[in-house]
Amino acid sequence: PQSSLAMSVVTVMNPRTGESDFSFTSTTTAEIGTIVAGCKEAQKAWAAAGVQHRVEVLGQWTGEIKKRMPEIVAALTADTGRVAMCNTELGALFGFIAQWSRLGPMLLGAEKPQQTAKTPGLGHLSHKNQHVPLGVVANISPWNYPI
């Protein structure tokens, strides 16, 4: 078995042709640790920036994706072997971003920070909602819906 510390070359096969499309060098465990540490540090500033700033950044990201849409569709098509669905998936992504950009400020701004509520019928119990970002999250997306 290969050590988790060693780099290896991964060959990516085209699902339609069975031929190699490209290859890349895998990330080592040490590199992943460095990347995650950097993400944890950046996440602190992201959380502190507030909801409106995050909405603005998502809008900028949407603009960048739209600029590179032909390139992204070509890569997704090569990776998944599907052409029509790639455009549909990107359209859905834009819809998700727009929806959460509208809902996020409403949902996160609806309650006062540190608002405490009493439990009906159990006055001795209270609870407080706190919106705390999750931090660094790893995601392995499904091959048939990679975005």
Secondary structure, 3 states (H helix, E strand, C coil): CCCCCCCCEEEEECCCCCCEEEEEECCCHHHHHHHHHHHHHHHHHHHHHCHHHHHHHHHHHHHHHHHCHHHHHHHHHHHHCCCHHHHHHHHHHHHHHHHHHHHHHHHHHCCCCCCEEEECCEEEEEEECCCCCCCCCCCCCCCCCCC
